[in-house]
Amino acid sequence: MSGFCGWLDVGENNPATVDIDRLAATLFPVADTPEKHVFNSGALFVADNRTRHTTADGITAVVRGFLHAAGTPDTALGSEDLIALYRQHGVDIARYLGGRFAIVIVDGPAQRVVLAVDRCGREPLCWAQTDDGIVFGSRANAVASHPAVAAAVRPQAIYDYLYFHVIPSPGTAWRGVEKLEPAHVSIWEDGTVKSRCYWSPAFDQPSDASIEELGEQLQATLTDAVRLQTNSTKTGAFLSGGLDSSTVCGLLRERLGEPAKCFTIGFDATGYDELEYARIASRHFDNELIHYYLTADDVANSVEEIAGAYDEPFGNSSAIAALWCARLARDNGIETLLAGDGGDELFAGNERYRKQLAYSWYHRLPGLLRAPLDFVADRSPGPGARRFARIAFYLDKARARLPGRLHMENFVPTTGSATIFSDRLLAAIDVDAPYTSLQQWYAQAPDCGELQNMLYLDWKLTLADNDLRKVVRMSEVAGIGVRFPFLTDAMLEFAASIPEQHLMTRMRLRHFYKESMKDFLPQQIIEKRKQGFGLPLGRWLVEHPQLRQTAADALSTLVRRGIVRDSFATTLQDGVRGPHDAYYGAILYVYMMLELWLAQHAPQTSF
């Protein structure tokens, strides 16, 4: 396990009373034997070369990632600089920082600990309060393993994972352990922890710029982001053949002044392989495309490693392709990969935005027009009712408001919690908690339009809690760095400034972006539908003997643990073998990865 873990304890568990070497062995595997640093009332273990730290006058500063002062991305800051800024700004320090970072400041004299992560949460940071202090670390399972924490798996976390396919921040898999949300700071002082948001996007700022001028600004800001994140010819890029990865690959070619190495994954399955689009983008920019065809054997031999690599269950199956693509880059001499993550969430590229806005048309109708539509939706099935089925289906969703409509389309509530989960697990959880959280996160969005509210929600749920966690962790496992040009501070601020009506015009996803980049990207890339590194999981889970057995064993064990019902396990496997194999295959993968994670990290878990 790479990363860092430390603690401050002002009581009896200070370093003078703890076996430091034994604790290090508990928190880190032998292969990652950490450096051990003891300071007044605390200690720090560091097990990678991406974490810098220093101590001066009783203050210890820890920095992971790339840190700069706000507004000056060309100048990197070290841990010594962080101490100086802390002395100047105190607990408000995060407001004066930029970049991709997780920071910890342990102020021994003041008996205070300050934790903060960047605006997108690209570098994870977790903590747990103890009787006399706080334990912190880059990995939740290290924090949970500290003897002052000794955390077990939370039943609610299992339910939340199976609802969201990740465990959204600030929750973790472990009781009493939290992870910082993006753009948040947590402060331990006087025996309590207080967390707050230090930055949020300012949507729809007044601007006199024309669409053409905004398009030029987009290209300039992206070009500068790629410049800042390209440190040598050993920088390459992920290339799926979509808008964002193609843009990054083109800008990388310009930055290097020679063909860039771009990496992609193909699938020998109709409807899943995007390799031809990657070839189009690569030829257009005169780049070198290096590809690998992922097989069912590769997946079968990877899922256990991937499940164990995360510090909590993680159900995004495209992590498989991300890992193999990152390893392909490493094997071809690349040290850092640029990734296109973030473009859809900044510039309105996800299909659900269009669908949800179509549902919202209902609420703009005058009451006199809504009344007859409501009658159609509420009428009982009978002769001729089939002709109204499509209208009734639309109205069933449309009459709800966001974010409730997102909840209505989720597998768990549509299937029924009582159908999926055992009585013992249901007795230990709140089945309404995910929906309550969705409402709270949606309500936190700045005062803006419905589309930008959805974007803001996705900055947290889709980016910070899912896609970034996927790419960052799989790149770490592959032994390669990864950077995100779309997620620089300048890009976040610019994207928030685009008027909502320009992001999607006449329900065209990515309208502003496509119009701005139409002279840079190939027309075929502009017009293609979004796909990404999607896998033919349903087919493979049926046809590949090892994968089929792994999934069946995982479901059987989840039944024995008292998590899911035996009848549901049977229904799920039947679904994968039916006409909707792609849908049920994605769901089965989520449940399979839960068990593979529990087997490695919390094998005694049961209800």
N, C-alpha and C positions, 0 to 999 in steps of 0.2 A: 504494500500500500504506500503510495507516495503522498506527499503533503506535509502538514504540520499539526501538532496538537500541543496545548499547554494549559496552564491553570494558574489562578491566583487563589490562595487560601489564607485567610487571616486568622484561622483557628488552629486546631491541632493537626491538620493534615498538610502542614507546610512542608517544603522539601526536606527540612531537617529530620522529619519523623517518617519519611517515606523511602522505601527501597527503590531508588530511581532506576537502577538497571532492570529490576524485575518489572517495574511499571512500563518501561520502554518496550520490553519484550511482549507485554500484554497488549499494548496499543498498536504495535507495529510487528509484522512478520519478520522472521530472521533475515529474509532476503532484502528487507528495507531497513536494516539497522540504522536508527536515526542518530544524528548529532544530539547531544544532550547539553542543555544550557540551564543552569540554575541561577535564579536571581532572588532578590528579597521577597519572601512569601510566595514564591511561585517557581515554575519551571517551564521550559519550552523544548519540544522535540521536533527536529526538522529532518525529513527524509527525502528531500529532492533538491535540485539545483535551481528551482524556480522561486524559492522562498528566500528572501533576504531579511536580516534582522540585525539590530544593534541595541546596545544599552548605554545610556548616559545619564548620570545623576539620578539613578533609581527609576528611570523611565525606559521601558523596553518597547521598541517598535518592530512590527512584523509586516512585511509587504510581500504579497504574492500576485504576480501578473505584471502589467506595465502601467505605471503610475505617473501622472504628470499634474502640474498645477492647472486648475480650470482655465481654459482658454489658451493654453500654451502647449499644444500636443507635440511640438518638436523637442521639448526638453523633458527628459526622464527624471523622475525623482527617486531617490533611494531611501532607505530606512533612516539615515541620518537627517535627510531633509524633512522626513515625516515628523520627527521629534521637534524640529525647529518650527514647523507649521503648527504642531499641537500646542507648543508654548505660546504661540501667537493667537490661535483661534479657539483653543480649548475643545470642548465637546462639540462645537459647531464645525469642526475641521472638515467633515465630509463635503460641505457646501463649497469648499475651495479646492476640491480635487477633481480630476478627470481621468479618463482612460479605462482600462480593464483591470480591476483590482479587487482584492480582499485585504483589508488591513486590520491589525490589532494593535492597540496601544495599551500597555499595562503600566499604569502610573502608580508605582509602589508607595511613594510618599503620600499621595492623595487617596490611596486605596480605592482606585477607580480603574475600570477596564472599558475601553471604547472599541467597538467592532463596527465595521462598515464594508459594504460592497458597492460595486459600480452601478450605473443606472440600469443596466440590463441583467445584472446578477451573473455575469459570465464566470466569475470566480466564486465558487461556493464557500460559505462560512457558516458554521453551526456553533451552538452553545447550549450549555445546561447549567442552571443555577444549583449550587450545593448549599449545605447548611451555613458554611462560612466563606463562600466565594463563588467562583465561576470556572467552568471548564470550557475551553473553546478549541476549535479545530476546523480544518478544511474538509474533513470527512465525518459524517454523523456517526458512523459505527465506531470510530476512534473515541469520540466524546462519550458515546454510550458505554464503552468498555472501561472507562476510568472508574476505579473502585469507589470514588465518591458519588458516582452516578449510577453505575450498575443497572442500566435500563433494560427492560424487556420490551418486546414488540407491542405496540398499541393496537388493540382490536379495531379502533376507529380508523387507524391508518390502513389496515387491510381493506376495509370497505371503501375508503376514499380512493385507494389505488385502483380497485376494480371499477370504480365509477369514472375516474379521470384517466386511468392508465399510467398515471404518475401520482406521487404524493405532493400536492401543491404546498409551496411555502406559505406560512411559516412552519407548517407541520413537518415531521419526519416520521420514519417508521418506529421510532423509539419513544417510550414514555419520558416526558420531561426534557427531551432534546428538541430544539427548534433550529431552523435555518433562516438566515436573513432573507427577506424579500428584496427584490431589486430596488435600488435607490433608497435603501434603509440603513439606519444606524441604530445600534443597540448599546446601551450604557449600563454597566453594573456599578452601582454606588450605594452605599448605606444599606447593603443587604438586599437590594431589589434591582431588577432589570427593567428599563424603560426603552421601548423601541419607537421610532418615528421615521416617517418618510422625509428625506431631505431634498428631493427634486421630483417634479412631475412636469409633463409636457405642457407647453402653452399652445393649445390648438387655436387655429383660425386667427392668428395675429394679423392686424390690418397691414396690407401691403399694396403699394402702387405698382408693383411689378406685373408685367404682362405674362401670359402663359409662356411665350417664347423666352422671355428673360428668366423665368423660373426654371425652364428646361435647361438653359445654359448654366444656371447656378447648380442644378442637379449634377450635370456632367462635371463641372469644376469641383464640386464637393466630393464626389465619388473618386475622381482622379487623384485628389489630394489624399483621400483615405487610403487608396492603394499605394500611393507613394510612401506614406508614413509606415505602412505595414509590410513593405517589401524591403528586407534588409540585405539580401544577397541573391546571387543567381541560384541559390539552393532553395528558393521560394517557388512553390508550384500552386496549383489550385484544383479544388474539386470542380467537376464539370458534369452536371446532369443533363445539360441541353436546354435548361429553362432560361427565363429572362435574366435572373440574377447571377447565376453561375457563369452564364455566357458573357454577361457584362464584365464581371470580375476578370475572367480569362482574357478578354480583349484589352482591358486596361492594364493588366499585368504584362501583356505583350508590349504595349507602349512604354511601360515603365522600364522593362528590361532592355528594350532595344534589340531583342532577338526572340526567336520562338520560345514561348513559355511551355513548360511541361504541365499538361492538364490530365487529370485522372478521372476515370469513370468506371462504373460497374454496369455490365449488361446481364440480361436474363434470357435464357432460351425458352421464352414463353410468350405467345401472342398476347398483346395488350399490356405487357409490362416492360418491354425492352425499349429504352429511349436512346440507344446507342447511336442511331442514325442522326438524331438531333444534335448529339454531342459532336458527331463528325462534321455536321454542317457548320456549327459554331467554330470548331477547330480549323477547318479549311478557310473560313471567312477571315479569321485573324492570323492565319499562317502559323498556328501553334502546333506543338507536338502532342498528339493524343495517345495516351497509354491506357489500355482498358483490360479488364478481366471479366470473364463470364462466371458469375456466381452460380453454383450448383446446389442441389438439395443436400449433397454430401457435405459441402462447406457449411451449410446452415446447421446440419445435425451435429457437426463437430465443433460448432462455435457457441451454441446457445448456453451451455453450462458456463463457459468462460465469461460470456457477456453478462449473464445474470449475476455471477459472483463479483464482477468488476465494479458494480454499483453499490453504493452504501445503503440503498433501499430498493425495493422492487421498481423496475422500470419496464414499461410495456410497449415502447415504440419499436416496431420490428425493423425500421430502417436503420437502427443502430448496427445491424448485421452488415449492411452494405457500407456504412460509414467506416466500420472497423477494417473491412477488407480493402476499401479504397485507400485508407490512411496507410495501411501496411504496404500496399502497392507503391505508394509514393515514397515511403521510407526505403523500400528495397531498390528504388531508382535514384537514390542519392538526395532526396528532398528532406530538408530539415523543418520547413514551415509550410503549411498549406493555408491558402486564403479560401474562405467559404462564403457563399452567397446568402446565408441565412439572414432573415429579417426583412427582405424586400417586400414580401407579401403582406406582412403585418404593418409596415410603414406606409405602403402605397396601395393598399386595398386589393389584394390579389386572391383571396380565398373565396371559393364558391359560396360558402355560407353567408358572406356579406350580401351578395346579390339576392340569395333566397330570403334572407331575413328582411331586407328592405322591401322585397315584393310582398311579404306578409304585412308589412307596416302600412301599405297603401290602404288597407281596410280602415285603419284608425283616422285616415284623412277624409273619409267619406262623411257627408252629412248624416245625421241620425235618421232622417227619413229614408235614405238609401240603405242604411245598415239594417233597418228593421226587417225588410223582406229577405235579406240574405241570412239574417239570424233565424228566420222561420225555416228556411231551407235546411240550415245546419241542424236545427233542433227537431225536425220532423222525424217520426218513426219510420223504420224501413217498411216498405209496402210496395204495391204495384206502381211501377214507374219511378221508384226511388233511385234505381241505378243511374238514371240519367243525371241525377244531382250529386252523384258520388264524388266527382272531382271537385265540385263547388264545396260540398260539405267537408272534404278533406282539407281544402285550403282554409276554410273558415275555422275549422277546429284548431289549427295552428295560429291563424291570424288574430283571433280574438284574445289570445294571450299576449302579454307584452314581454319585451326583453327584460331580464335575461331568462324569463320563464320558458320561452320557446326553445332555448338551448337545452334546458332540462327535459323538455317533452320528447326530445329526439335521442336521448341517451339510452344506451342498452339496458342499464340497470333498472331505471324506473319504468321503461316500457315493457320489460320482461316481468318485473315485479320482484322486489327484494325478498318477499316470502317464498317465491318460487326458486330463487337462486341459493339463498343462504340458510344455514342451519339455525334452529331456534336458539341454540347456545350463543352463536355469534350475534344474532339479532338482539338478544337480551343485553349485550355488552356495548351496543353502539347506538348512535342517533342516525336513523336513515335519512333524516331531513338535513343533516349537517352539510353535505355538498351543495345542496340548493341554497341554503342559507349563506354559505360562503360565496357562491356565485353572485347573489344579490348584493352582498357587502362589497365585493371587488368591483362590480359594475357601478355601484353608487359612488365609489371613490374616484371615478373618472372626472376630469375637469369639466366645467360647464361647456358642453359642446353638442354636436349633433349625434344622431343615433349611430351612424357609420363610425365616427371617431370614438364613440363609446366602445364599440366592438373592437376597434383597433387597440384601444387602451387595455381592454380585458385580455386581448391576445398577446400584448407585450409581456404580460405576466404568465398566463397559462400556456400559451403556445410557444413563446420564445424562452423565457427564463426557466420555466419549470419543465420544459419538454425538449424542444429542438436544440437549445444551447447545451443542455445537460447531456444530450445524446452525443453531439459532435465533440464537445470538449473531453468527455470521459473516454470515448473510443479513440480519440487522437492520443490521449495520454497512454492508453493501453498499447497502442501501436508504437509509442516512443517518438512522437512527432508533435511539433507545435501547430496551433491553429489560430487564425485571426479572422476577424469579421469586419470587412470594410463598410458594410451597410450600417454598422452599429457604433460608429464613432460618435462622440458627443455632438460634433458638427452636423452629422447626418441626422441624428435624432431631432435636433432643433430645427433643421431645415424641413424635414418631413412633416413635423407638427405645424409648420407655417403654411402648408398648402391648403387652400380653402377646400372644404369637404366636397363641394359640387364639382371640383376639378378632378378629384381622385377617381370618381366613377361618374362618367357622363353617359346618359342614356343606358344605364345599367351595364356599361362596359367595364369589366374589371381592369384595373391597372391603366385606366385611360390616360392619365397624366404621364405616367412613366413610359407607356408605349409611344405616345406622341413625342415625348422628349428624346427617346432613344431610337426612333425609327430610322435615322440616318447613320446610326452606329451599329445596330444589330441586324442580322439577316432577317428578311421578311418572314421566312418560315418560323423563326424563333418568336417573332412578334405575335404571330397568329396561332401558335400551338397552345393546346390546353395544358394546364398545370398537371404534373404527375409526380416528379421526384423519384427517389429510389424505392418505389413500391415493390414488394416481393410477391410472387405467386404462392403465398403461404397455404391457402386452402388446398390447392392441388398437391403441394408437397406433403402436407400433413396427412393426406390420404394415401398418396402413392409411394412415399418413401418409408420403408419398414422401420428404420431407426427413429425417424422423427415421429411417426405414428405411435410407436411404442413409448417414446419419451413423453408425448402428450398424454397418452392413456394412463401411464404410471403417475404422472403429475396430478391428473384429475382424481385418480383413486386415492392418492395421498392427501389431497385437499379435503376429500370426503372423510378420511380417517382422522384428520386434524379437527374436524368439526367446523370447517369453514363453509363448504358448499354441500348441497344435498346430492345424494346419489342420483336421484331422478334428473336433476339439472345436468349433471355430468353426462348422463346418457343422451339427453336432448342436445347438448352442445356438440357431442361427437356425431350425432345423427345429422345435425345441421351442416357440418363440414362435408359430409358425404352427399348432401343434396344439391339443388340447383343454385343455392346462394353460398357456394363454398368460399368465395373471396371474403364475404362479410363475416361468416362464422369462423373462418380461418384466422382472421385478425383478432377476433374475440378469444378464440382458443389459445392463441399465442400469449395473450395477456395473462391468462390463468396459468398456463404452463410456466411462464417466467416467474410468477409469484412463488410457485413451489420450488423451482430451481434455486431461487434466492433464499427462501427459508431453509432449505436443506444445507446451504453453506454458511448462513449467517445466524440463524435462529432455529436449529433443528428440533428443539424441545417445544416449540410453539404449538399449542392445541387449545381447544375450547370445549 
